[in-house]
């Protein structure tokens, strides 16, 4: 990979955890320190001359000052070369970040209010957690189902918008194992209705995790489809409920949020927006997950994202099992 390398982490920025991070940090430091040096080179003499040549008494006449071609050439040429250097220092990480290696692992990313989901080439879907191998390039192909979102991992120095109706991409190669926070760097709204102050939800809670593991551990995880079959369905459903950010709109304690509470939901009868009534059973829950705007409960807006194509049938069944346990 071309471009300057930095042997140590930047003093100003988070830990470097990708191959691109040193190049981005070098560009940051170069701009910062170059700007600081030129600021001091300009401000210190300016302050000195202001004090030295200030008017000391009334009626004092300033001597005539002629221009200096030599000085004018110097202060034109030097900044010109500095700007050219700044251009190439910024160009290097930009070019390297724009094109992923041909052998990169490709993962489909779907952004929606207010969660991230990741789908691997073998069909495995991982909501809220992107598991990748250390030392291998990973290319994310991203889209959004509702509004603009932005995928941002500070330690990797990568950020890219996820746009409805379009595909965007970014890539990175992690260099250290561990968990890294994915943040949405594009304001994407807040839940409607009366939201408790301790459960704000929305944009600020649109988080996910990038878990970097050793290559063999990644292969083992991918072979099982990311599912631990020994865990009871309700427990898997509880985990999915948290990973997909369902708690941002659906409470488990009876609190009214943007969506109906799930406390005691299974088996009760609800009135829909069109005036008809429906019993909350397995069929209704499944339909409400995969096509949520088909039958909306009265008093709530049809804002729930569609999970058709994002959740596999075993995952839907696990969520149903979890909801059935909410008494």
SEKE-237210 format. One record per residue (C-alpha): residue number from 0; chain; x, y, z; residue in one letter. Coordinates in steps of 0.001 Angstrom, whole numbers. Example, Ala and Ser with C-alpha at 12.3 -4.5 7.8 and 13.67 -1.06 7.14 Angstrom:
2
<atom nr="0" kette="A" xx="12300" yy="-4500" zz="7800" rest="A"/>
<atom nr="1" kette="A" xx="13670" yy="-1060" zz="7140" rest="S"/>
end
This chain:
327
<atom nr="0" kette="A" xx="0" yy="0" zz="0" rest="X"/>
<atom nr="1" kette="A" xx="1475" yy="3345" zz="-994" rest="X"/>
<atom nr="2" kette="A" xx="1573" yy="6371" zz="1234" rest="X"/>
<atom nr="3" kette="A" xx="3250" yy="7390" zz="4483" rest="X"/>
<atom nr="4" kette="A" xx="3079" yy="5198" zz="7563" rest="X"/>
<atom nr="5" kette="A" xx="2912" yy="6307" zz="11174" rest="X"/>
<atom nr="6" kette="A" xx="4503" yy="3982" zz="13696" rest="X"/>
<atom nr="7" kette="A" xx="2587" yy="5195" zz="16727" rest="X"/>
<atom nr="8" kette="A" xx="-995" yy="6182" zz="17364" rest="X"/>
<atom nr="9" kette="A" xx="-1928" yy="9803" zz="16862" rest="X"/>
<atom nr="10" kette="A" xx="-1860" yy="11939" zz="19999" rest="X"/>
<atom nr="11" kette="A" xx="-5178" yy="13534" zz="19041" rest="X"/>
<atom nr="12" kette="A" xx="-7210" yy="10652" zz="17631" rest="X"/>
<atom nr="13" kette="A" xx="-8562" yy="7264" zz="18784" rest="X"/>
<atom nr="14" kette="A" xx="-6497" yy="4092" zz="18620" rest="X"/>
<atom nr="15" kette="A" xx="-5410" yy="3083" zz="15122" rest="X"/>
<atom nr="16" kette="A" xx="-7048" yy="-248" zz="14292" rest="X"/>
<atom nr="17" kette="A" xx="-6995" yy="-480" zz="10497" rest="X"/>
<atom nr="18" kette="A" xx="-4414" yy="-265" zz="7734" rest="X"/>
<atom nr="19" kette="A" xx="-5898" yy="3036" zz="6584" rest="X"/>
<atom nr="20" kette="A" xx="-5735" yy="4731" zz="9994" rest="X"/>
<atom nr="21" kette="A" xx="-1988" yy="5629" zz="9931" rest="X"/>
<atom nr="22" kette="A" xx="-2372" yy="7369" zz="6571" rest="X"/>
<atom nr="23" kette="A" xx="-5394" yy="9368" zz="7730" rest="X"/>
<atom nr="24" kette="A" xx="-3591" yy="10314" zz="10939" rest="X"/>
<atom nr="25" kette="A" xx="-504" yy="11386" zz="9010" rest="X"/>
<atom nr="26" kette="A" xx="-2663" yy="13706" zz="6886" rest="X"/>
<atom nr="27" kette="A" xx="-4374" yy="15060" zz="10014" rest="X"/>
<atom nr="28" kette="A" xx="-1074" yy="15669" zz="11819" rest="X"/>
<atom nr="29" kette="A" xx="565" yy="17190" zz="8741" rest="X"/>
<atom nr="30" kette="A" xx="-2254" yy="19715" zz="8305" rest="X"/>
<atom nr="31" kette="A" xx="-2417" yy="20471" zz="12035" rest="X"/>
<atom nr="32" kette="A" xx="1307" yy="21005" zz="12589" rest="X"/>
<atom nr="33" kette="A" xx="1859" yy="22830" zz="9297" rest="X"/>
<atom nr="34" kette="A" xx="-971" yy="25213" zz="10148" rest="X"/>
<atom nr="35" kette="A" xx="431" yy="25702" zz="13657" rest="X"/>
<atom nr="36" kette="A" xx="3933" yy="26481" zz="12373" rest="X"/>
<atom nr="37" kette="A" xx="2699" yy="29015" zz="9828" rest="X"/>
<atom nr="38" kette="A" xx="373" yy="30575" zz="12386" rest="X"/>
<atom nr="39" kette="A" xx="3326" yy="31151" zz="14717" rest="X"/>
<atom nr="40" kette="A" xx="5582" yy="32347" zz="11867" rest="X"/>
<atom nr="41" kette="A" xx="2990" yy="34974" zz="11013" rest="X"/>
<atom nr="42" kette="A" xx="1635" yy="35966" zz="14414" rest="X"/>
<atom nr="43" kette="A" xx="4901" yy="36281" zz="16367" rest="X"/>
<atom nr="44" kette="A" xx="6515" yy="38771" zz="13924" rest="X"/>
<atom nr="45" kette="A" xx="3189" yy="40573" zz="13539" rest="X"/>
<atom nr="46" kette="A" xx="2919" yy="41048" zz="17306" rest="X"/>
<atom nr="47" kette="A" xx="6584" yy="42107" zz="17465" rest="X"/>
<atom nr="48" kette="A" xx="6216" yy="44700" zz="14680" rest="X"/>
<atom nr="49" kette="A" xx="2973" yy="46035" zz="16147" rest="X"/>
<atom nr="50" kette="A" xx="4766" yy="46716" zz="19421" rest="X"/>
<atom nr="51" kette="A" xx="8036" yy="47962" zz="17902" rest="X"/>
<atom nr="52" kette="A" xx="6580" yy="50294" zz="15306" rest="X"/>
<atom nr="53" kette="A" xx="3496" yy="51538" zz="17108" rest="X"/>
<atom nr="54" kette="A" xx="2985" yy="55293" zz="17242" rest="X"/>
<atom nr="55" kette="A" xx="4798" yy="56588" zz="20314" rest="X"/>
<atom nr="56" kette="A" xx="3840" yy="60260" zz="20278" rest="X"/>
<atom nr="57" kette="A" xx="1414" yy="62673" zz="18641" rest="X"/>
<atom nr="58" kette="A" xx="2383" yy="64003" zz="15224" rest="X"/>
<atom nr="59" kette="A" xx="4777" yy="61185" zz="14475" rest="X"/>
<atom nr="60" kette="A" xx="4913" yy="60547" zz="10710" rest="X"/>
<atom nr="61" kette="A" xx="5313" yy="57032" zz="9343" rest="X"/>
<atom nr="62" kette="A" xx="8233" yy="56644" zz="6966" rest="X"/>
<atom nr="63" kette="A" xx="7517" yy="55695" zz="3363" rest="X"/>
<atom nr="64" kette="A" xx="7555" yy="51938" zz="2729" rest="X"/>
<atom nr="65" kette="A" xx="8176" yy="50477" zz="-725" rest="X"/>
<atom nr="66" kette="A" xx="7344" yy="46928" zz="-1795" rest="X"/>
<atom nr="67" kette="A" xx="9916" yy="44130" zz="-1998" rest="X"/>
<atom nr="68" kette="A" xx="9657" yy="41859" zz="-5010" rest="X"/>
<atom nr="69" kette="A" xx="11872" yy="39270" zz="-3327" rest="X"/>
<atom nr="70" kette="A" xx="9664" yy="39057" zz="-240" rest="X"/>
<atom nr="71" kette="A" xx="6483" yy="38939" zz="-2331" rest="X"/>
<atom nr="72" kette="A" xx="7859" yy="36049" zz="-4398" rest="X"/>
<atom nr="73" kette="A" xx="8859" yy="34165" zz="-1249" rest="X"/>
<atom nr="74" kette="A" xx="5473" yy="34495" zz="448" rest="X"/>
<atom nr="75" kette="A" xx="3757" yy="33414" zz="-2764" rest="X"/>
<atom nr="76" kette="A" xx="5954" yy="30466" zz="-3749" rest="X"/>
<atom nr="77" kette="A" xx="6329" yy="28883" zz="-293" rest="X"/>
<atom nr="78" kette="A" xx="2544" yy="28726" zz="407" rest="X"/>
<atom nr="79" kette="A" xx="2049" yy="27375" zz="-3122" rest="X"/>
<atom nr="80" kette="A" xx="4342" yy="24414" zz="-2427" rest="X"/>
<atom nr="81" kette="A" xx="2735" yy="23897" zz="971" rest="X"/>
<atom nr="82" kette="A" xx="-707" yy="23710" zz="-652" rest="X"/>
<atom nr="83" kette="A" xx="587" yy="21249" zz="-3257" rest="X"/>
<atom nr="84" kette="A" xx="2015" yy="19104" zz="-447" rest="X"/>
<atom nr="85" kette="A" xx="-1312" yy="19274" zz="1419" rest="X"/>
<atom nr="86" kette="A" xx="-3109" yy="18094" zz="-1710" rest="X"/>
<atom nr="87" kette="A" xx="-956" yy="14981" zz="-2120" rest="X"/>
<atom nr="88" kette="A" xx="-941" yy="14195" zz="1596" rest="X"/>
<atom nr="89" kette="A" xx="-4756" yy="14156" zz="1493" rest="X"/>
<atom nr="90" kette="A" xx="-4936" yy="12407" zz="-1876" rest="X"/>
<atom nr="91" kette="A" xx="-3038" yy="9307" zz="-751" rest="X"/>
<atom nr="92" kette="A" xx="-5482" yy="8078" zz="1932" rest="X"/>
<atom nr="93" kette="A" xx="-8438" yy="9146" zz="-218" rest="X"/>
<atom nr="94" kette="A" xx="-7294" yy="7008" zz="-3158" rest="X"/>
<atom nr="95" kette="A" xx="-6418" yy="4048" zz="-944" rest="X"/>
<atom nr="96" kette="A" xx="-9795" yy="4240" zz="804" rest="X"/>
<atom nr="97" kette="A" xx="-11747" yy="4462" zz="-2453" rest="X"/>
<atom nr="98" kette="A" xx="-10871" yy="1111" zz="-4026" rest="X"/>
<atom nr="99" kette="A" xx="-11117" yy="-2140" zz="-2077" rest="X"/>
<atom nr="100" kette="A" xx="-8708" yy="-5011" zz="-2770" rest="X"/>
<atom nr="101" kette="A" xx="-10031" yy="-7668" zz="-5128" rest="X"/>
<atom nr="102" kette="A" xx="-9945" yy="-10339" zz="-2406" rest="X"/>
<atom nr="103" kette="A" xx="-12025" yy="-8350" zz="82" rest="X"/>
<atom nr="104" kette="A" xx="-14836" yy="-10073" zz="2000" rest="X"/>
<atom nr="105" kette="A" xx="-18062" yy="-8405" zz="828" rest="X"/>
<atom nr="106" kette="A" xx="-20816" yy="-7779" zz="3374" rest="X"/>
<atom nr="107" kette="A" xx="-24215" yy="-6241" zz="2624" rest="X"/>
<atom nr="108" kette="A" xx="-25202" yy="-3550" zz="5139" rest="X"/>
<atom nr="109" kette="A" xx="-28760" yy="-2309" zz="5624" rest="X"/>
<atom nr="110" kette="A" xx="-29390" yy="833" zz="7654" rest="X"/>
<atom nr="111" kette="A" xx="-32810" yy="1752" zz="8968" rest="X"/>
<atom nr="112" kette="A" xx="-34357" yy="3576" zz="11878" rest="X"/>
<atom nr="113" kette="A" xx="-32562" yy="2848" zz="14203" rest="X"/>
<atom nr="114" kette="A" xx="-30427" yy="-215" zz="13619" rest="X"/>
<atom nr="115" kette="A" xx="-27824" yy="-1807" zz="11385" rest="X"/>
<atom nr="116" kette="A" xx="-27942" yy="-5303" zz="9896" rest="X"/>
<atom nr="117" kette="A" xx="-25193" yy="-7210" zz="8107" rest="X"/>
<atom nr="118" kette="A" xx="-25592" yy="-10032" zz="5580" rest="X"/>
<atom nr="119" kette="A" xx="-22710" yy="-12272" zz="4557" rest="X"/>
<atom nr="120" kette="A" xx="-22186" yy="-14018" zz="1192" rest="X"/>
<atom nr="121" kette="A" xx="-23488" yy="-17348" zz="2559" rest="X"/>
<atom nr="122" kette="A" xx="-26770" yy="-15729" zz="3642" rest="X"/>
<atom nr="123" kette="A" xx="-25941" yy="-15383" zz="7335" rest="X"/>
<atom nr="124" kette="A" xx="-27550" yy="-12267" zz="8809" rest="X"/>
<atom nr="125" kette="A" xx="-26128" yy="-10565" zz="11865" rest="X"/>
<atom nr="126" kette="A" xx="-28193" yy="-7717" zz="13339" rest="X"/>
<atom nr="127" kette="A" xx="-26301" yy="-5087" zz="15257" rest="X"/>
<atom nr="128" kette="A" xx="-22943" yy="-6855" zz="15110" rest="X"/>
<atom nr="129" kette="A" xx="-20467" yy="-7051" zz="12234" rest="X"/>
<atom nr="130" kette="A" xx="-18023" yy="-9898" zz="12813" rest="X"/>
<atom nr="131" kette="A" xx="-14896" yy="-9753" zz="10640" rest="X"/>
<atom nr="132" kette="A" xx="-11493" yy="-11479" zz="10530" rest="X"/>
<atom nr="133" kette="A" xx="-8328" yy="-9695" zz="11579" rest="X"/>
<atom nr="134" kette="A" xx="-5875" yy="-8946" zz="8793" rest="X"/>
<atom nr="135" kette="A" xx="-8371" yy="-9447" zz="5966" rest="X"/>
<atom nr="136" kette="A" xx="-9893" yy="-6633" zz="3867" rest="X"/>
<atom nr="137" kette="A" xx="-13650" yy="-6190" zz="4265" rest="X"/>
<atom nr="138" kette="A" xx="-15845" yy="-4312" zz="1800" rest="X"/>
<atom nr="139" kette="A" xx="-19234" yy="-3051" zz="2970" rest="X"/>
<atom nr="140" kette="A" xx="-21944" yy="-2468" zz="361" rest="X"/>
<atom nr="141" kette="A" xx="-24510" yy="-254" zz="2043" rest="X"/>
<atom nr="142" kette="A" xx="-28049" yy="956" zz="1488" rest="X"/>
<atom nr="143" kette="A" xx="-30827" yy="2413" zz="3630" rest="X"/>
<atom nr="144" kette="A" xx="-34529" yy="1619" zz="3762" rest="X"/>
<atom nr="145" kette="A" xx="-35852" yy="4979" zz="4966" rest="X"/>
<atom nr="146" kette="A" xx="-33635" yy="8059" zz="5413" rest="X"/>
<atom nr="147" kette="A" xx="-29963" yy="8962" zz="5201" rest="X"/>
<atom nr="148" kette="A" xx="-27667" yy="7219" zz="7667" rest="X"/>
<atom nr="149" kette="A" xx="-23880" yy="7174" zz="7919" rest="X"/>
<atom nr="150" kette="A" xx="-21622" yy="4285" zz="8949" rest="X"/>
<atom nr="151" kette="A" xx="-18731" yy="5515" zz="11092" rest="X"/>
<atom nr="152" kette="A" xx="-16041" yy="3668" zz="13043" rest="X"/>
<atom nr="153" kette="A" xx="-13558" yy="6085" zz="14595" rest="X"/>
<atom nr="154" kette="A" xx="-10762" yy="3556" zz="15175" rest="X"/>
<atom nr="155" kette="A" xx="-10834" yy="2485" zz="11511" rest="X"/>
<atom nr="156" kette="A" xx="-11008" yy="6102" zz="10230" rest="X"/>
<atom nr="157" kette="A" xx="-13864" yy="5210" zz="7872" rest="X"/>
<atom nr="158" kette="A" xx="-17203" yy="6894" zz="7312" rest="X"/>
<atom nr="159" kette="A" xx="-19721" yy="6553" zz="4478" rest="X"/>
<atom nr="160" kette="A" xx="-23361" yy="7503" zz="3977" rest="X"/>
<atom nr="161" kette="A" xx="-26046" yy="4856" zz="3514" rest="X"/>
<atom nr="162" kette="A" xx="-28592" yy="6257" zz="1053" rest="X"/>
<atom nr="163" kette="A" xx="-32139" yy="5032" zz="299" rest="X"/>
<atom nr="164" kette="A" xx="-32420" yy="3667" zz="-3236" rest="X"/>
<atom nr="165" kette="A" xx="-28652" yy="3695" zz="-3828" rest="X"/>
<atom nr="166" kette="A" xx="-25608" yy="1624" zz="-2982" rest="X"/>
<atom nr="167" kette="A" xx="-22477" yy="3061" zz="-1430" rest="X"/>
<atom nr="168" kette="A" xx="-19395" yy="1249" zz="-213" rest="X"/>
<atom nr="169" kette="A" xx="-16352" yy="1484" zz="2000" rest="X"/>
<atom nr="170" kette="A" xx="-13623" yy="-921" zz="2969" rest="X"/>
<atom nr="171" kette="A" xx="-11188" yy="-1477" zz="5787" rest="X"/>
<atom nr="172" kette="A" xx="-8658" yy="-4035" zz="6955" rest="X"/>
<atom nr="173" kette="A" xx="-8657" yy="-4405" zz="10747" rest="X"/>
<atom nr="174" kette="A" xx="-5283" yy="-4829" zz="12420" rest="X"/>
<atom nr="175" kette="A" xx="-6311" yy="-5568" zz="16010" rest="X"/>
<atom nr="176" kette="A" xx="-8874" yy="-7893" zz="17538" rest="X"/>
<atom nr="177" kette="A" xx="-11541" yy="-6438" zz="19791" rest="X"/>
<atom nr="178" kette="A" xx="-14907" yy="-4689" zz="19733" rest="X"/>
<atom nr="179" kette="A" xx="-15420" yy="-1317" zz="18047" rest="X"/>
<atom nr="180" kette="A" xx="-18479" yy="915" zz="18159" rest="X"/>
<atom nr="181" kette="A" xx="-20364" yy="1734" zz="14962" rest="X"/>
<atom nr="182" kette="A" xx="-22049" yy="5129" zz="15152" rest="X"/>
<atom nr="183" kette="A" xx="-24547" yy="6752" zz="12821" rest="X"/>
<atom nr="184" kette="A" xx="-22901" yy="10024" zz="11790" rest="X"/>
<atom nr="185" kette="A" xx="-25961" yy="11415" zz="9977" rest="X"/>
<atom nr="186" kette="A" xx="-28894" yy="12673" zz="12038" rest="X"/>
<atom nr="187" kette="A" xx="-31798" yy="10341" zz="11226" rest="X"/>
<atom nr="188" kette="A" xx="-34614" yy="11474" zz="13499" rest="X"/>
<atom nr="189" kette="A" xx="-36228" yy="10456" zz="16761" rest="X"/>
<atom nr="190" kette="A" xx="-39222" yy="8291" zz="17674" rest="X"/>
<atom nr="191" kette="A" xx="-42607" yy="9965" zz="17546" rest="X"/>
<atom nr="192" kette="A" xx="-44917" yy="10284" zz="20522" rest="X"/>
<atom nr="193" kette="A" xx="-44244" yy="10692" zz="24222" rest="X"/>
<atom nr="194" kette="A" xx="-40787" yy="9268" zz="24761" rest="X"/>
<atom nr="195" kette="A" xx="-39448" yy="8880" zz="28326" rest="X"/>
<atom nr="196" kette="A" xx="-36302" yy="10895" zz="29002" rest="X"/>
<atom nr="197" kette="A" xx="-34439" yy="7756" zz="30079" rest="X"/>
<atom nr="198" kette="A" xx="-35291" yy="6009" zz="26783" rest="X"/>
<atom nr="199" kette="A" xx="-34562" yy="8608" zz="24100" rest="X"/>
<atom nr="200" kette="A" xx="-34076" yy="6121" zz="21263" rest="X"/>
<atom nr="201" kette="A" xx="-33636" yy="7355" zz="17712" rest="X"/>
<atom nr="202" kette="A" xx="-30418" yy="8588" zz="16157" rest="X"/>
<atom nr="203" kette="A" xx="-28374" yy="8697" zz="19357" rest="X"/>
<atom nr="204" kette="A" xx="-29088" yy="5011" zz="19998" rest="X"/>
<atom nr="205" kette="A" xx="-28320" yy="3822" zz="16462" rest="X"/>
<atom nr="206" kette="A" xx="-25227" yy="1888" zz="17463" rest="X"/>
<atom nr="207" kette="A" xx="-23705" yy="-1398" zz="16392" rest="X"/>
<atom nr="208" kette="A" xx="-20517" yy="-3331" zz="17076" rest="X"/>
<atom nr="209" kette="A" xx="-17672" yy="-4410" zz="14834" rest="X"/>
<atom nr="210" kette="A" xx="-16124" yy="-7486" zz="16417" rest="X"/>
<atom nr="211" kette="A" xx="-12705" yy="-8322" zz="15008" rest="X"/>
<atom nr="212" kette="A" xx="-11661" yy="-11931" zz="15610" rest="X"/>
<atom nr="213" kette="A" xx="-8908" yy="-14231" zz="14417" rest="X"/>
<atom nr="214" kette="A" xx="-9472" yy="-15741" zz="10975" rest="X"/>
<atom nr="215" kette="A" xx="-10192" yy="-19277" zz="12202" rest="X"/>
<atom nr="216" kette="A" xx="-12699" yy="-18016" zz="14773" rest="X"/>
<atom nr="217" kette="A" xx="-14441" yy="-16097" zz="12007" rest="X"/>
<atom nr="218" kette="A" xx="-14639" yy="-19182" zz="9788" rest="X"/>
<atom nr="219" kette="A" xx="-16077" yy="-21228" zz="12649" rest="X"/>
<atom nr="220" kette="A" xx="-18685" yy="-18564" zz="13382" rest="X"/>
<atom nr="221" kette="A" xx="-19681" yy="-18252" zz="9734" rest="X"/>
<atom nr="222" kette="A" xx="-20136" yy="-22014" zz="9355" rest="X"/>
<atom nr="223" kette="A" xx="-22778" yy="-22051" zz="12089" rest="X"/>
<atom nr="224" kette="A" xx="-24641" yy="-19136" zz="10532" rest="X"/>
<atom nr="225" kette="A" xx="-23989" yy="-17075" zz="13619" rest="X"/>
<atom nr="226" kette="A" xx="-26620" yy="-19022" zz="15570" rest="X"/>
<atom nr="227" kette="A" xx="-26103" yy="-21045" zz="18719" rest="X"/>
<atom nr="228" kette="A" xx="-28719" yy="-23780" zz="18302" rest="X"/>
<atom nr="229" kette="A" xx="-28302" yy="-24891" zz="21914" rest="X"/>
<atom nr="230" kette="A" xx="-29814" yy="-21620" zz="23185" rest="X"/>
<atom nr="231" kette="A" xx="-33626" yy="-21703" zz="23676" rest="X"/>
<atom nr="232" kette="A" xx="-35635" yy="-19776" zz="21025" rest="X"/>
<atom nr="233" kette="A" xx="-36882" yy="-17191" zz="23537" rest="X"/>
<atom nr="234" kette="A" xx="-33313" yy="-16427" zz="24610" rest="X"/>
<atom nr="235" kette="A" xx="-32240" yy="-16031" zz="20985" rest="X"/>
<atom nr="236" kette="A" xx="-35264" yy="-13794" zz="20470" rest="X"/>
<atom nr="237" kette="A" xx="-34251" yy="-11634" zz="23428" rest="X"/>
<atom nr="238" kette="A" xx="-30821" yy="-11192" zz="21906" rest="X"/>
<atom nr="239" kette="A" xx="-32292" yy="-10344" zz="18498" rest="X"/>
<atom nr="240" kette="A" xx="-34693" yy="-7876" zz="20128" rest="X"/>
<atom nr="241" kette="A" xx="-31714" yy="-5998" zz="21562" rest="X"/>
<atom nr="242" kette="A" xx="-29508" yy="-6290" zz="18478" rest="X"/>
<atom nr="243" kette="A" xx="-32131" yy="-4921" zz="16103" rest="X"/>
<atom nr="244" kette="A" xx="-32889" yy="-1973" zz="18386" rest="X"/>
<atom nr="245" kette="A" xx="-36536" yy="-2997" zz="18862" rest="X"/>
<atom nr="246" kette="A" xx="-36586" yy="-1502" zz="22366" rest="X"/>
<atom nr="247" kette="A" xx="-36364" yy="1988" zz="20864" rest="X"/>
<atom nr="248" kette="A" xx="-40040" yy="1725" zz="19870" rest="X"/>
<atom nr="249" kette="A" xx="-41489" yy="-1229" zz="21822" rest="X"/>
<atom nr="250" kette="A" xx="-41288" yy="-1348" zz="25613" rest="X"/>
<atom nr="251" kette="A" xx="-41473" yy="-4485" zz="27729" rest="X"/>
<atom nr="252" kette="A" xx="-42886" yy="-2807" zz="30835" rest="X"/>
<atom nr="253" kette="A" xx="-46056" yy="-1180" zz="29493" rest="X"/>
<atom nr="254" kette="A" xx="-44485" yy="2207" zz="28748" rest="X"/>
<atom nr="255" kette="A" xx="-45939" yy="3835" zz="25637" rest="X"/>
<atom nr="256" kette="A" xx="-43265" yy="4507" zz="23058" rest="X"/>
<atom nr="257" kette="A" xx="-43447" yy="5016" zz="19295" rest="X"/>
<atom nr="258" kette="A" xx="-44878" yy="1508" zz="18922" rest="X"/>
<atom nr="259" kette="A" xx="-47216" yy="-664" zz="21022" rest="X"/>
<atom nr="260" kette="A" xx="-45806" yy="-2167" zz="24202" rest="X"/>
<atom nr="261" kette="A" xx="-45124" yy="-5889" zz="24121" rest="X"/>
<atom nr="262" kette="A" xx="-46044" yy="-6433" zz="27756" rest="X"/>
<atom nr="263" kette="A" xx="-48886" yy="-8950" zz="27746" rest="X"/>
<atom nr="264" kette="A" xx="-49254" yy="-8504" zz="23994" rest="X"/>
<atom nr="265" kette="A" xx="-49578" yy="-12132" zz="22957" rest="X"/>
<atom nr="266" kette="A" xx="-53195" yy="-13283" zz="22920" rest="X"/>
<atom nr="267" kette="A" xx="-54830" yy="-9900" zz="23421" rest="X"/>
<atom nr="268" kette="A" xx="-57114" yy="-8206" zz="20900" rest="X"/>
<atom nr="269" kette="A" xx="-56108" yy="-4881" zz="19356" rest="X"/>
<atom nr="270" kette="A" xx="-58054" yy="-2341" zz="17311" rest="X"/>
<atom nr="271" kette="A" xx="-56374" yy="-1402" zz="14055" rest="X"/>
<atom nr="272" kette="A" xx="-56166" yy="1973" zz="12347" rest="X"/>
<atom nr="273" kette="A" xx="-58963" yy="994" zz="9914" rest="X"/>
<atom nr="274" kette="A" xx="-61332" yy="156" zz="12775" rest="X"/>
<atom nr="275" kette="A" xx="-61070" yy="-3617" zz="12474" rest="X"/>
<atom nr="276" kette="A" xx="-59779" yy="-5827" zz="15262" rest="X"/>
<atom nr="277" kette="A" xx="-57109" yy="-8484" zz="15321" rest="X"/>
<atom nr="278" kette="A" xx="-55883" yy="-11031" zz="17823" rest="X"/>
<atom nr="279" kette="A" xx="-52156" yy="-10934" zz="18444" rest="X"/>
<atom nr="280" kette="A" xx="-51011" yy="-14454" zz="17637" rest="X"/>
<atom nr="281" kette="A" xx="-48035" yy="-16013" zz="15866" rest="X"/>
<atom nr="282" kette="A" xx="-49363" yy="-15089" zz="12422" rest="X"/>
<atom nr="283" kette="A" xx="-49953" yy="-11440" zz="13323" rest="X"/>
<atom nr="284" kette="A" xx="-46533" yy="-11066" zz="14960" rest="X"/>
<atom nr="285" kette="A" xx="-44807" yy="-12645" zz="11963" rest="X"/>
<atom nr="286" kette="A" xx="-46675" yy="-10362" zz="9549" rest="X"/>
<atom nr="287" kette="A" xx="-45955" yy="-7324" zz="11719" rest="X"/>
<atom nr="288" kette="A" xx="-42233" yy="-8066" zz="11625" rest="X"/>
<atom nr="289" kette="A" xx="-41956" yy="-8784" zz="7912" rest="X"/>
<atom nr="290" kette="A" xx="-44604" yy="-6325" zz="6657" rest="X"/>
<atom nr="291" kette="A" xx="-45329" yy="-4038" zz="9617" rest="X"/>
<atom nr="292" kette="A" xx="-47451" yy="-1449" zz="7846" rest="X"/>
<atom nr="293" kette="A" xx="-50077" yy="-3934" zz="6661" rest="X"/>
<atom nr="294" kette="A" xx="-52005" yy="-3882" zz="9951" rest="X"/>
<atom nr="295" kette="A" xx="-51124" yy="-913" zz="12165" rest="X"/>
<atom nr="296" kette="A" xx="-52525" yy="-675" zz="15691" rest="X"/>
<atom nr="297" kette="A" xx="-54787" yy="2338" zz="16219" rest="X"/>
<atom nr="298" kette="A" xx="-53033" yy="5333" zz="17728" rest="X"/>
<atom nr="299" kette="A" xx="-49620" yy="4568" zz="16259" rest="X"/>
<atom nr="300" kette="A" xx="-47926" yy="5836" zz="13102" rest="X"/>
<atom nr="301" kette="A" xx="-46859" yy="3375" zz="10360" rest="X"/>
<atom nr="302" kette="A" xx="-43152" yy="4025" zz="10862" rest="X"/>
<atom nr="303" kette="A" xx="-41762" yy="568" zz="11594" rest="X"/>
<atom nr="304" kette="A" xx="-39136" yy="-538" zz="9038" rest="X"/>
<atom nr="305" kette="A" xx="-39732" yy="-3626" zz="6906" rest="X"/>
<atom nr="306" kette="A" xx="-37701" yy="-6690" zz="7897" rest="X"/>
<atom nr="307" kette="A" xx="-38696" yy="-8859" zz="4926" rest="X"/>
<atom nr="308" kette="A" xx="-35472" yy="-10206" zz="3428" rest="X"/>
<atom nr="309" kette="A" xx="-33423" yy="-9228" zz="6467" rest="X"/>
<atom nr="310" kette="A" xx="-34588" yy="-11813" zz="8972" rest="X"/>
<atom nr="311" kette="A" xx="-34533" yy="-15539" zz="8342" rest="X"/>
<atom nr="312" kette="A" xx="-37464" yy="-17691" zz="9441" rest="X"/>
<atom nr="313" kette="A" xx="-35665" yy="-19120" zz="12514" rest="X"/>
<atom nr="314" kette="A" xx="-34983" yy="-15560" zz="13666" rest="X"/>
<atom nr="315" kette="A" xx="-38646" yy="-14582" zz="13268" rest="X"/>
<atom nr="316" kette="A" xx="-39655" yy="-17658" zz="15242" rest="X"/>
<atom nr="317" kette="A" xx="-37191" yy="-16752" zz="17992" rest="X"/>
<atom nr="318" kette="A" xx="-38664" yy="-13252" zz="18237" rest="X"/>
<atom nr="319" kette="A" xx="-42178" yy="-14698" zz="18441" rest="X"/>
<atom nr="320" kette="A" xx="-41068" yy="-16992" zz="21272" rest="X"/>
<atom nr="321" kette="A" xx="-39593" yy="-14013" zz="23136" rest="X"/>
<atom nr="322" kette="A" xx="-42721" yy="-11877" zz="22690" rest="X"/>
<atom nr="323" kette="A" xx="-44927" yy="-14717" zz="23933" rest="X"/>
<atom nr="324" kette="A" xx="-43012" yy="-14674" zz="27225" rest="X"/>
<atom nr="325" kette="A" xx="-43703" yy="-10986" zz="27914" rest="X"/>
<atom nr="326" kette="A" xx="-46505" yy="-11190" zz="30465" rest="X"/>
end
